[in-house]
Each structure stands twice: as structure tokens, then as C-alpha cells.
């Protein structure tokens, strides 16, 4: 039996023993006597009688262990041309004072604090300060429209908002204070206080009675100690983006989250306690919560906070420069970041300028890792590229290549195997398990492992109806896919990305894999558009690599031929349009649903999460031509 099989079986057959053992790897104020119990809603909860504090685990614990002088956080900001490092002791002392600043404004255990900030060290300090007090933070991606902020204020009902005067997007300064003021004006819930960190690029006017200058309040604050909380007390609320209607507030608890974060750093990422870990994401997303802030610091790593982009800050060598300069051991980002680099530097000329000898592994998540991107990054970096699949709702990987347990052979298009603790099954419409290589609903058998959401903030019915009620005893991920005969998991995209062509259910993800494999293409999207005869037909939208010249009709013919060869005539793939860029959310997800609505001539709302609204106009023009 392999090391992975042994660990996986232990976690599956005796989850209480397995997670009880993992819980011993963190420093509890009061160790849990109960590993697993049901709450009043019948939801499984981990370590319910344990007492701890997440900020203690991330900072104070390391100082107590004599590691206070080790670098905890490196801030690297090409947009302001500045860098700053903080040791564990420096970061602890600053976080303790920020916590004191919040406490002076009346923030207590259980209160909510909304954090609306750019990628600056104070954003990390704000999160950890909330955790220190037992307050519940809700980070809203900096730069979200005022309406998005307003609906989150109404749902979370924060006592206080923490913000900065501005954010910087490549070379554009975005004032935040007017957005915060408008959001509060539009919201039925009015926070008592807005703490504003002034940035020199665009100072804000503090005109309201509720406005407080961060620097002045910090100067007057006294350090605050860690407040013990129950393992089942909420650490944060994170609203899922890109959904229609009211956003869902995913609740994360303190205890299960800390145990899972610690376990993942060894089992999945295989990084030493004093290693350098870089998640190139944003603190507004779940990757930023889990792998910029909490997991690396709980584990004792150096974590990197990067205020920049994979391209244009200043060029497509930005990632490689950071890896060389800070001796990064593990890099983690979304496939869309590497596609952007590939588009601007298809031959990897920028990469050749940098020494990547320190870099051990590249991890990708956030969307499906298409094989052409996997192969390009592998070829250019000569590093192992590990795909893994997870969700905001789980907080850490459901499936991946557990490099700290056993490095398995990589299969392009697969997130490898379920991580110990997750029981992944593929179900049909009747909720029955299907055999190998049969596509269906990707579902997780309960109990879910530690860190997974126990509810939706103040809307448990929505949690039950959205995730648990379709197939009793299972959590439904919303993704479709299959397990092959070796137990490798292939995620083929959201269930609604499966199209029905003349009665045949076909995966647009599979078509994207084939289309994206063409040497001229940087990235692509395939969506199903309405057809009176066949129900739906696939339509490809493709972005060319920089510098590539090819006749559109020739390219379309080659792509149609490739799909026909590999899937068959049944796919009915006949059209591919060249566009300058694909519409995406700020976290890099392609807005396939909106593209589909445009193609079908339906009314659509411009999603508030969109990175560049003009990209939709371009899609409309391409489709109408």
C-alpha cells in the first residue's frame, strides 16, 4: 500500500482518529476532548470544545518558540516601487496595536469588521487583528463597486469598516474613500466607524464624524492580547463573487480551519517551516485568506504579499523576478496568470533572465488548468506544475497531488486524487455513484473535513438548499467531472458548462482543452449557444498569442478539424471567433455565462466582479459581425 493510500484510508475509515492526530500539531489554549459532534442544525462540527486563537497560532506562538526574528511577511509592490519586510515579532507587535485600535472603538469578540483594502501589509494586519480579538472579519476585494460593498455591509452588519485612501491598478490610482462613502449611504446598515489608512498616492478627505485616521488611532492604541475563542466560533465571512442576486456569506470557523491549514502546508505543499511561500492572489479571495495570510503564518513560513500583476508591472517577467529576489520555494497562482504571461512572452524570454534554482514547485488552482498552459509552464520553467481543485466553500484543496505524502504521476487535465479527509464521488441525476470515466455531479460524502463551511452567514436554509439537499448525505460542489480507473479526478467545469447538443451531453471544458492546444492560441472559452434545431451548439472565442499572425478563416478551419478529430462530429463545433481579450472577473475567471447570454441575445447584467466592462462590448461586436 502506498503512503498516500495509507493516509487516505486512515482519514476515510477513522476520521476522528485522523483529525484528532492532526489537531495535536497546533497550539491550543484548551485542547479539544471531542473531535467531532453535530450542532443544532445537524451539521458536523470539528473540535467543538477546543479553545484557541488564530492570531496566536500565526504570530505569538512562533515568538514564544524563539523564532521571532524570522521574516514573516515580505511586501513587494512594483506599483509603488517599494518593499518592506516584517519579522514575526514586528508583525505580532503591530497586529497587537491594530487590535488595540479596534478595541478602543468598541470592537469585541463576535463583532463583524469589513476590510476593504488593497494589497498592503495593513490589510494582513487588519485580518490578524480581528482574529486576535475574536471579531469576525469580512474582506471585500478592494476596488469592488460601491453597490457590492453596500450589499455586504447589509448582510454582515459590521461595527466598523477598515479601508485605505486608494488602491493602485498597474498605473491607475483608484480612490477608495468615495466608494466607501457611497456604499454606506446606499446601505440600510450604517457602521459606527470608518478607519482610513492614508496612502500618499491619493490622500482621502476625512469629513464624516465616523471617519478615523488610521495612523493617529494606531499611535494612541495600546497592544491587545489574544482573546480565546471556541473552535466553532467564526473566524471570517467571505462572500462568494460572481453569483446572481444576494451574495452568499461563506462562514469559516477558527479551529477546523487552523488544523486544515497546518495539515495542508506539509501534506500538499511540502514546504519547510522556514520556507518562502508565495500565493500570487489577493487577500479579497479565498486563496489570499488561506495561503497569503493564515496557512503560511500558522506553519511558520515567510509569506509574500505582492501588489502587482503577472504582466505590466512592469513586464511578463514580474513573477520570475519575485521568485529570484525572495528565494521563493513554492509559487501558487491561477492558470489565468500564467496564460497572461504566455500571451505576452510566448517564448519565455523574460523567464531566462532570472535564477529560479530556489523554486521547487508551482501550484495552480482557481479554475481548470488547461493542458496547453500546464505544458507551457512545465517546459519553460522545468519545474513540477501541480494542479489542485478547491472552492471558497472548503478553504483548501479537495483534490491535488499531495507532494508531502507522495508525489504521484501528473496527468494533464486532472487535479490528481482526493486529499485525505475528502471522500469524492461522482453521482448521476438520481444520486447514484457512477463508474470510472463516467461524467456526473462531483459530490463530497459527509462528514466534510475541517475548514469546510458549516453554514451560510445568517441564512442556514440557503446552505442546506444550495449544497446539501440535492443528494442527502453529500455536499454538491456544483462542478461536473469524472474519476478515471486509477482514481484521478477530472473537473470539467461548472455543471451549467455542460451543453446539450441534439441530446448529447458534452463538456465545454473538453473542447476548450482541444482548442487551447493550438499553437497560435493564448487562451480560449467555449460556450453553448441556443440553436433551434439541436438545442445548443458550441461557440469558441479565442485570444491569439502576442505577435501571432494567422488568417481567421484558416484558424477556424483548423480548430473545427481538431475538435472533430478528438471528440467527433457529434460535438458540432463549427465556429471560432478571434477576440482581443475575454471578459473576466477580477480573480481571473472567464464570464462564460455572460458570454452565453450575449450570444443568445438575452438581457444581461454587467457583473460587478468584472475586471474590464469594455471587454463585453468587444464580444458583442465580434458576435454581431
Wavefront OBJ file of the C-alpha trace (Angstrom):
o trace
v 0.000 0.000 0.000
v 1.403 3.412 -0.983
v 1.956 6.232 1.522
v -0.982 8.133 0.005
v -3.332 5.128 0.160
v -2.389 4.503 3.776
v -3.090 8.093 4.823
v -6.247 8.321 2.712
v -7.671 5.140 4.199
v -6.909 6.311 7.746
v -8.742 9.614 7.135
v -11.700 7.840 5.479
v -12.135 4.900 7.859
v -11.475 6.724 11.138
v -11.829 10.480 10.557
v -11.994 11.257 14.276
v -8.696 9.487 14.984
v -7.058 11.033 11.903
v -8.128 14.624 12.578
v -7.569 14.214 16.310
v -3.939 13.421 15.457
v -3.655 16.445 13.127
v -5.130 18.716 15.810
v -2.090 17.982 18.004
v 0.064 19.947 15.537
v -1.350 23.310 16.613
v -1.061 25.115 19.956
v -4.466 25.101 21.708
v -5.284 27.145 24.826
v -7.500 24.183 25.765
v -7.108 21.050 23.668
v -10.379 19.555 22.409
v -11.726 16.470 24.167
v -14.353 15.959 21.448
v -13.132 15.655 17.860
v -16.470 15.635 16.005
v -20.056 16.421 17.016
v -23.260 17.646 15.396
v -24.573 21.163 16.003
v -28.199 22.253 16.430
v -28.677 22.136 12.637
v -27.365 18.584 12.338
v -24.102 19.781 10.748
v -20.848 18.051 11.706
v -18.514 20.376 13.653
v -14.861 19.751 14.438
v -13.208 20.148 17.872
v -16.295 21.849 19.390
v -14.905 22.138 22.952
v -11.402 23.291 21.977
v -10.206 26.831 22.808
v -7.641 28.682 20.697
v -6.828 31.931 18.913
v -5.824 32.013 15.241
v -3.706 35.173 15.606
v -1.789 33.471 18.430
v -1.059 30.491 16.177
v 0.053 32.741 13.306
v 2.301 35.085 15.318
v 2.701 34.794 19.105
v 3.347 31.044 19.076
v 6.416 31.464 16.836
v 7.743 34.285 19.016
v 7.315 32.047 22.091
v 9.276 29.336 20.278
v 12.237 31.689 19.830
v 11.580 32.326 16.144
v 10.506 35.966 16.475
v 13.374 37.286 14.353
v 12.464 35.142 11.318
v 10.862 37.031 8.424
v 7.089 36.533 8.495
v 5.920 38.861 5.712
v 7.579 40.399 2.649
v 5.635 43.204 0.966
v 6.710 43.628 -2.664
v 4.998 46.456 -4.548
v 6.173 47.212 -8.090
v 3.288 49.701 -8.444
v 4.777 51.902 -5.707
v 8.372 50.754 -6.284
v 8.752 49.736 -2.645
v 9.455 46.692 -0.478
v 9.169 46.051 3.246
v 9.855 43.021 5.439
v 8.405 42.214 8.876
v 9.740 39.654 11.330
v 7.292 37.538 13.318
v 7.916 39.753 16.343
v 7.441 43.005 14.399
v 4.250 41.710 12.804
v 2.925 40.474 16.163
v 3.590 43.837 17.816
v 1.883 45.750 15.009
v -1.108 43.397 14.927
v -1.468 43.707 18.720
v -1.623 47.510 18.356
v -4.122 47.362 15.461
v -6.232 45.068 17.674
v -5.956 47.671 20.430
v -7.040 50.348 17.961
v -10.154 48.301 17.126
v -10.879 47.561 20.775
v -10.732 51.314 21.516
v -13.600 51.698 19.013
v -15.639 49.099 20.892
v -14.923 46.063 18.696
v -15.359 42.855 20.708
v -15.494 39.096 20.192
v -18.265 38.203 17.713
v -18.492 41.707 16.181
v -18.027 41.976 12.432
v -15.425 44.167 10.740
v -15.443 44.765 6.976
v -11.971 45.177 5.466
v -11.912 46.945 2.086
v -8.236 47.366 1.299
v -5.582 46.952 -1.396
v -2.659 44.530 -1.210
v -0.716 46.307 1.534
v 0.660 44.988 4.850
v -2.037 46.785 6.845
v -4.673 44.576 5.163
v -2.964 41.491 6.621
v -2.595 43.247 9.982
v -6.314 44.117 9.953
v -7.296 40.480 9.373
v -4.994 39.167 12.097
v -6.087 41.931 14.498
v -9.726 40.873 14.097
v -8.728 37.258 14.745
v -6.813 38.412 17.825
v -9.968 39.955 19.302
v -12.265 37.097 18.249
v -14.010 39.551 15.925
v -15.232 38.229 12.565
v -13.634 39.850 9.537
v -15.202 40.078 6.111
v -12.694 41.129 3.479
v -14.222 42.729 0.393
v -11.980 42.841 -2.655
v -10.554 46.366 -2.900
v -11.986 48.166 -5.902
v -15.358 46.392 -5.887
v -18.137 48.789 -6.849
v -19.987 50.656 -4.088
v -23.115 48.560 -4.648
v -21.183 45.318 -3.999
v -19.762 46.766 -0.813
v -23.223 48.002 0.258
v -24.890 44.573 -0.020
v -22.072 43.033 2.021
v -22.424 45.744 4.680
v -26.144 44.993 4.907
v -25.574 41.259 5.259
v -22.601 41.261 7.656
v -23.723 44.295 9.716
v -20.187 45.327 10.723
v -19.464 47.579 13.669
v -16.576 49.099 11.754
v -15.032 49.367 8.268
v -11.261 49.405 7.695
v -10.107 50.882 4.402
v -7.297 52.757 2.678
v -7.471 56.037 0.788
v -6.743 54.297 -2.521
v -5.647 51.225 -4.417
v -3.330 51.078 -7.418
v -4.138 49.036 -10.541
v -0.957 48.871 -12.661
v -0.598 52.646 -13.266
v -4.110 53.802 -12.306
v -4.929 55.136 -8.834
v -8.415 54.179 -7.589
v -9.720 56.331 -4.708
v -11.483 54.037 -2.198
v -12.988 56.565 0.218
v -15.702 57.834 -2.189
v -16.708 54.199 -2.845
v -16.950 53.508 0.898
v -18.969 56.688 1.489
v -21.413 55.810 -1.305
v -21.746 52.204 -0.081
v -22.604 53.363 3.434
v -25.053 55.931 2.068
v -26.775 53.226 -0.035
v -26.742 50.582 2.707
v -29.502 50.133 5.264
v -26.768 49.205 7.767
v -24.567 52.063 8.976
v -21.232 51.091 10.584
v -20.213 53.202 13.567
v -16.708 53.965 12.353
v -14.566 54.013 9.186
v -10.819 53.737 9.798
v -8.839 55.118 6.831
v -5.188 54.418 6.123
v -3.832 57.371 4.148
v -1.644 56.450 1.170
v 0.496 59.232 -0.327
v -0.682 58.441 -3.886
v -4.165 59.795 -3.111
v -4.962 61.023 0.427
v -8.654 60.972 1.341
v -10.722 63.712 2.943
v -11.987 62.573 6.342
v -15.144 64.652 6.517
v -17.674 62.428 8.279
v -17.958 62.227 12.065
v -17.452 58.469 11.795
v -14.105 58.806 9.918
v -10.928 57.976 11.828
v -7.332 58.414 10.696
v -5.551 55.038 10.928
v -2.099 56.450 11.763
v -3.421 58.688 14.570
v -5.594 55.940 16.072
v -2.720 53.444 15.837
v -0.359 55.830 17.594
v -2.750 56.167 20.539
v -3.594 52.450 20.755
v -2.398 50.027 23.413
v -1.404 46.464 22.419
v -4.193 43.905 22.905
v -3.741 40.288 23.974
v -5.260 37.292 22.151
v -8.864 36.517 23.136
v -9.623 32.776 23.478
v -12.426 31.574 21.181
v -14.128 28.229 20.655
v -13.015 26.176 17.665
v -16.542 26.549 16.275
v -16.617 30.357 16.628
v -16.421 32.112 13.227
v -13.058 33.468 12.100
v -14.382 35.172 8.981
v -17.182 35.577 6.457
v -16.181 35.583 2.791
v -18.783 36.373 0.161
v -18.706 34.315 -2.996
v -18.368 36.529 -6.058
v -19.923 36.263 -9.495
v -23.268 34.843 -8.378
v -26.595 36.456 -9.199
v -28.748 38.007 -6.510
v -27.624 38.342 -2.923
v -24.050 37.111 -2.357
v -23.509 34.073 -0.138
v -21.509 34.643 3.032
v -19.318 31.562 3.475
v -18.583 31.131 7.193
v -15.173 29.785 8.277
v -14.599 28.596 11.838
v -11.394 29.016 13.850
v -10.429 25.513 14.959
v -11.079 23.298 11.948
v -9.596 25.970 9.694
v -6.344 26.193 11.662
v -5.915 22.399 11.748
v -6.593 22.060 7.999
v -4.261 24.965 7.126
v -1.405 23.423 9.110
v -2.013 19.968 7.623
v -2.127 21.303 4.062
v 1.246 23.036 4.288
v 3.011 19.728 4.913
v 0.807 17.226 3.073
v 0.027 19.210 -0.099
v 2.682 21.914 -0.435
v 5.556 20.055 1.287
v 7.235 23.225 2.498
v 9.647 23.523 5.401
v 8.665 25.647 8.383
v 11.170 28.325 7.423
v 10.447 28.155 3.665
v 9.245 31.032 1.475
v 5.678 30.606 0.225
v 4.112 32.879 -2.375
v 0.442 32.773 -3.254
v 0.115 35.315 -6.066
v -3.513 36.163 -5.366
v -5.389 38.882 -3.474
v -6.454 38.974 0.173
v -10.009 39.576 -1.118
v -10.227 35.989 -2.408
v -10.142 32.694 -0.526
v -6.625 31.889 -1.784
v -5.460 35.118 -0.165
v -7.148 34.264 3.131
v -5.821 30.715 3.251
v -2.417 30.972 1.580
v -1.207 34.558 1.783
v -2.242 35.051 5.408
v -3.266 32.094 7.544
v -1.620 28.839 6.416
v 1.929 30.130 5.806
v 1.987 32.045 9.111
v 0.430 29.218 11.146
v 3.053 26.907 9.629
v 5.879 29.375 10.336
v 6.830 30.292 6.744
v 7.770 33.571 5.162
v 4.792 34.726 3.075
v 4.847 37.227 0.221
v 2.303 39.991 -0.320
v 2.621 41.179 -3.922
v 0.955 44.422 -5.008
v 1.261 43.954 -8.745
v 0.204 41.849 -11.730
v 1.784 38.964 -13.661
v 2.235 41.362 -16.610
v 2.634 45.162 -16.984
v 4.197 45.638 -13.517
v 6.441 46.218 -15.378
v 6.578 43.218 -17.757
v 5.805 39.468 -18.033
v 8.954 38.717 -16.017
v 7.356 40.049 -12.795
v 6.640 36.599 -11.268
v 10.115 35.306 -12.043
v 11.754 38.430 -10.607
v 9.882 37.966 -7.301
v 10.821 34.263 -7.204
v 14.522 35.032 -7.676
v 14.704 38.042 -5.372
v 12.928 36.489 -2.412
v 14.121 32.894 -2.942
v 10.583 31.546 -3.276
v 10.258 27.799 -2.611
v 6.606 27.366 -3.626
v 4.639 29.547 -6.058
v 0.848 29.312 -6.211
v -1.346 31.226 -8.650
v -4.250 30.804 -11.083
v -3.824 29.441 -14.617
v -5.089 32.766 -15.977
v -1.956 34.492 -14.590
v 0.318 32.127 -16.497
v -1.788 32.446 -19.644
v -1.294 36.228 -19.441
v 2.477 35.698 -19.140
v 2.429 33.174 -22.014
v 0.467 35.590 -24.218
v 2.994 38.426 -23.784
v 6.117 36.258 -23.645
v 5.293 33.074 -25.604
v 8.934 32.010 -25.909
v 9.752 32.626 -22.236
v 12.479 35.190 -22.994
v 11.779 37.114 -19.760
v 11.990 33.931 -17.711
v 15.537 33.259 -18.951
v 16.745 36.428 -17.183
v 16.075 35.037 -13.709
v 17.557 32.344 -11.489
v 14.757 30.011 -10.414
v 17.013 27.444 -8.740
v 15.290 28.011 -5.374
v 11.809 27.377 -6.764
v 10.726 23.785 -6.093
v 7.097 23.623 -7.188
v 4.400 25.654 -8.967
v 0.802 25.101 -7.872
v -2.282 26.256 -9.749
v -5.956 26.500 -8.776
v -8.985 28.783 -9.108
v -10.130 27.439 -12.469
v -9.467 24.457 -14.655
v -5.789 24.122 -15.609
v -5.901 23.533 -19.356
v -3.196 21.154 -20.628
v -1.603 23.708 -23.027
v -0.914 26.064 -20.097
v 0.358 23.173 -17.947
v 2.723 22.054 -20.702
v 3.985 25.586 -21.436
v 4.808 26.325 -17.782
v 6.445 22.900 -17.320
v 8.540 23.306 -20.464
v 9.661 26.879 -19.773
v 10.353 26.557 -16.028
v 11.425 22.903 -15.874
v 9.572 22.715 -12.531
v 6.794 20.356 -11.394
v 3.423 22.050 -12.045
v 0.703 20.810 -9.693
v -2.973 21.374 -10.421
v -5.321 21.213 -7.457
v -9.029 21.823 -7.116
v -10.887 23.535 -4.315
v -13.538 26.134 -3.577
v -14.200 29.203 -1.456
v -16.563 26.960 0.495
v -13.847 24.464 1.521
v -10.949 26.879 2.126
v -8.343 24.319 0.995
v -7.773 21.661 -1.645
v -10.361 18.922 -2.209
v -8.130 17.146 -4.719
v -4.489 17.549 -5.578
v -1.108 15.909 -5.759
v -0.109 15.532 -2.080
v 3.589 16.237 -2.600
v 4.351 15.971 1.128
v 2.872 12.459 1.347
v 3.686 11.043 -2.068
v 4.331 12.759 -5.401
v 2.152 10.994 -7.943
v 2.492 10.975 -11.727
v 0.845 14.063 -13.263
v -1.993 13.622 -15.750
v -2.766 16.689 -17.870
v -6.311 17.894 -17.207
v -6.573 16.165 -13.829
v -6.323 17.606 -10.322
v -4.849 14.176 -9.358
v -6.585 12.459 -6.390
v -8.796 13.429 -3.428
v -6.815 14.810 -0.475
v -7.073 12.682 2.717
v -10.247 13.759 4.520
v -12.306 14.290 1.357
v -14.481 11.465 0.015
v -15.164 12.421 -3.592
v -17.864 10.584 -5.546
v -19.366 11.129 -8.995
v -23.172 10.963 -8.897
v -25.798 10.789 -11.626
v -29.103 12.708 -11.590
v -30.592 10.076 -9.249
v -27.755 10.482 -6.734
v -26.215 7.101 -7.581
v -22.452 6.626 -7.828
v -21.283 6.053 -11.399
v -18.331 4.013 -12.599
v -14.889 5.142 -13.803
v -14.727 7.576 -16.736
v -18.444 8.436 -16.475
v -19.223 12.125 -16.060
v -21.620 13.365 -13.407
v -22.009 15.649 -10.401
v -18.846 15.913 -8.303
v -20.040 15.424 -4.717
v -18.328 15.093 -1.325
v -19.601 12.497 1.124
v -20.205 13.836 4.613
v -18.720 14.475 7.085
v -16.768 17.183 5.305
v -13.229 17.577 6.704
v -12.179 20.510 8.911
v -12.269 24.065 7.424
v -15.298 23.452 5.168
v -18.188 25.854 5.649
v -20.733 24.837 8.347
v -23.331 27.353 7.148
v -24.043 30.489 5.123
v -23.988 33.640 7.260
v -27.463 34.177 8.773
v -29.060 32.000 6.086
v -28.758 28.340 7.001
v -31.664 27.415 4.720
v -29.637 28.674 1.775
v -26.721 26.481 2.853
v -28.966 23.416 3.018
v -30.752 24.117 -0.278
v -27.639 25.196 -2.170
v -25.268 22.431 -1.104
v -26.833 19.583 0.891
v -30.422 18.889 -0.136
v -29.945 17.672 -3.735
v -28.272 14.430 -2.639
v -28.806 13.632 1.081
v -25.556 12.719 2.825
v -23.488 14.646 0.288
v -22.204 18.155 -0.334
v -22.726 19.071 -4.013
v -19.795 21.046 -5.415
v -21.629 22.456 -8.457
v -18.860 21.115 -10.692
v -19.114 18.251 -13.151
v -16.391 15.725 -13.816
v -15.279 12.123 -13.566
v -12.856 9.767 -11.827
v -10.751 7.618 -14.128
v -9.929 3.967 -13.495
v -6.891 4.978 -11.397
v -8.941 7.295 -9.164
v -7.667 10.514 -10.770
v -10.243 13.307 -10.660
v -11.011 15.351 -13.780
v -13.051 18.527 -13.226
v -14.770 19.501 -16.468
v -16.264 22.807 -15.311
v -19.429 24.026 -13.659
v -22.466 21.797 -14.160
v -24.054 24.559 -16.248
v -20.993 24.477 -18.551
v -22.146 21.082 -19.826
v -24.087 21.666 -23.043
v -26.742 19.536 -24.652
v -26.228 19.105 -28.402
v -29.038 17.119 -30.012
v -29.478 15.075 -26.842
v -25.737 14.508 -26.301
v -24.280 15.966 -23.089
v -20.895 17.448 -23.961
v -18.309 19.225 -21.849
v -17.213 22.676 -22.992
v -14.109 22.165 -20.818
v -13.046 19.255 -23.006
v -13.494 21.381 -26.136
v -11.513 24.232 -24.550
v -8.674 21.798 -23.895
v -8.536 20.893 -27.587
v -8.934 24.469 -28.894
v -6.387 25.834 -26.394
v -3.844 23.288 -27.640
v -3.489 25.120 -30.965
v -0.017 26.760 -31.100
v -1.440 30.178 -32.073
v -3.803 30.465 -29.109
v -3.039 32.096 -25.752
v -6.431 31.362 -24.166
v -9.963 30.481 -25.118
v -13.532 29.929 -23.955
v -16.176 27.616 -25.389
v -19.832 28.301 -24.566
v -23.072 26.693 -25.631
v -25.384 28.998 -27.613
v -29.039 28.376 -28.430
v -29.906 26.542 -31.644
v -33.491 25.878 -32.742
v -32.610 22.509 -34.261
v -30.075 20.986 -31.890
v -30.867 22.812 -28.642
v -27.323 24.157 -28.185
v -24.205 24.491 -30.312
v -20.677 25.205 -29.095
v -19.047 28.535 -29.950
v -15.323 29.167 -29.469
v -13.822 32.547 -28.556
v -10.043 32.666 -28.877
v -7.256 35.109 -27.973
v -4.069 34.887 -30.041
v -0.572 34.948 -28.582
v 1.170 38.289 -28.986
v 2.905 38.564 -32.360
v 0.959 35.697 -33.989
v -0.455 36.403 -37.470
v -2.961 33.926 -38.901
v -5.983 34.218 -41.170
v -9.196 33.962 -39.124
v -10.865 31.575 -41.567
v -7.802 29.337 -41.676
v -7.620 29.243 -37.892
v -11.339 28.456 -37.573
v -10.953 25.601 -40.053
v -8.008 24.138 -38.124
v -9.869 24.349 -34.800
v -13.025 22.766 -36.207
v -10.875 19.953 -37.568
v -9.112 19.398 -34.220
v -12.380 19.149 -32.265
v -13.883 16.849 -34.900
v -10.815 14.590 -34.787
v -10.734 14.322 -30.998
v -14.422 14.393 -29.975
v -16.171 13.613 -33.246
v -18.770 15.181 -35.476
v -21.249 14.871 -32.581
v -19.662 17.964 -30.995
v -20.991 20.144 -33.857
v -18.117 22.594 -33.233
v -18.222 24.869 -36.300
v -17.449 28.433 -35.201
v -14.476 30.120 -33.549
v -14.129 33.908 -33.264
v -10.862 35.736 -32.614
v -11.165 38.426 -29.902
v -8.622 40.754 -28.277
v -9.474 39.579 -24.743
v -12.003 37.523 -22.825
v -14.263 39.109 -20.209
v -13.158 38.018 -16.742
v -13.795 38.621 -13.088
v -11.092 40.386 -11.125
v -9.994 36.981 -9.801
v -9.436 35.770 -13.377
v -12.492 33.595 -14.019
v -13.924 33.857 -17.545
v -17.528 35.114 -17.566
v -18.900 32.236 -19.646
v -22.486 32.725 -18.529
v -22.472 36.380 -19.588
v -20.875 35.467 -22.947
v -23.633 32.889 -23.430
v -26.328 35.480 -22.638
v -24.835 37.936 -25.155
v -24.639 35.218 -27.822
v -28.268 34.231 -27.215
v -29.438 37.856 -27.384
v -30.646 37.748 -23.786
v -30.743 40.666 -21.378
v -27.707 40.548 -19.133
v -26.373 42.487 -16.187
v -22.747 43.579 -16.277
v -21.345 41.634 -13.313
v -19.924 43.844 -10.573
v -16.961 41.471 -10.365
v -15.852 42.184 -13.951
v -12.258 43.288 -14.486
v -12.914 45.398 -17.600
v -16.516 46.096 -18.729
v -15.383 47.148 -22.232
v -14.420 43.507 -22.922
v -18.164 42.705 -23.115
v -18.676 45.366 -25.807
v -15.948 43.694 -27.818
v -17.663 40.299 -27.508
v -20.934 41.864 -28.698
v -19.173 43.392 -31.728
v -17.455 40.093 -32.564
v -20.712 38.145 -32.351
v -22.680 40.714 -34.366
v -20.088 40.770 -37.128
l 1 2 3 4 5 6 7 8 9 10 11 12 13 14 15 16 17 18 19 20 21 22 23 24 25 26 27 28 29 30 31 32 33 34 35 36 37 38 39 40 41 42 43 44 45 46 47 48 49 50 51 52 53 54 55 56 57 58 59 60 61 62 63 64 65 66 67 68 69 70 71 72 73 74 75 76 77 78 79 80 81 82 83 84 85 86 87 88 89 90 91 92 93 94 95 96 97 98 99 100 101 102 103 104 105 106 107 108 109 110 111 112 113 114 115 116 117 118 119 120 121 122 123 124 125 126 127 128 129 130 131 132 133 134 135 136 137 138 139 140 141 142 143 144 145 146 147 148 149 150 151 152 153 154 155 156 157 158 159 160 161 162 163 164 165 166 167 168 169 170 171 172 173 174 175 176 177 178 179 180 181 182 183 184 185 186 187 188 189 190 191 192 193 194 195 196 197 198 199 200 201 202 203 204 205 206 207 208 209 210 211 212 213 214 215 216 217 218 219 220 221 222 223 224 225 226 227 228 229 230 231 232 233 234 235 236 237 238 239 240 241 242 243 244 245 246 247 248 249 250 251 252 253 254 255 256 257 258 259 260 261 262 263 264 265 266 267 268 269 270 271 272 273 274 275 276 277 278 279 280 281 282 283 284 285 286 287 288 289 290 291 292 293 294 295 296 297 298 299 300 301 302 303 304 305 306 307 308 309 310 311 312 313 314 315 316 317 318 319 320 321 322 323 324 325 326 327 328 329 330 331 332 333 334 335 336 337 338 339 340 341 342 343 344 345 346 347 348 349 350 351 352 353 354 355 356 357 358 359 360 361 362 363 364 365 366 367 368 369 370 371 372 373 374 375 376 377 378 379 380 381 382 383 384 385 386 387 388 389 390 391 392 393 394 395 396 397 398 399 400 401 402 403 404 405 406 407 408 409 410 411 412 413 414 415 416 417 418 419 420 421 422 423 424 425 426 427 428 429 430 431 432 433 434 435 436 437 438 439 440 441 442 443 444 445 446 447 448 449 450 451 452 453 454 455 456 457 458 459 460 461 462 463 464 465 466 467 468 469 470 471 472 473 474 475 476 477 478 479 480 481 482 483 484 485 486 487 488 489 490 491 492 493 494 495 496 497 498 499 500 501 502 503 504 505 506 507 508 509 510 511 512 513 514 515 516 517 518 519 520 521 522 523 524 525 526 527 528 529 530 531 532 533 534 535 536 537 538 539 540 541 542 543 544 545 546 547 548 549 550 551 552 553 554 555 556 557 558 559 560 561 562 563 564 565 566 567 568 569 570 571 572 573 574 575 576 577 578 579 580 581 582 583 584 585 586 587 588 589 590 591 592 593 594 595 596 597 598 599 600 601 602 603 604 605 606 607 608 609 610 611 612 613 614 615 616 617 618 619 620 621 622 623 624 625
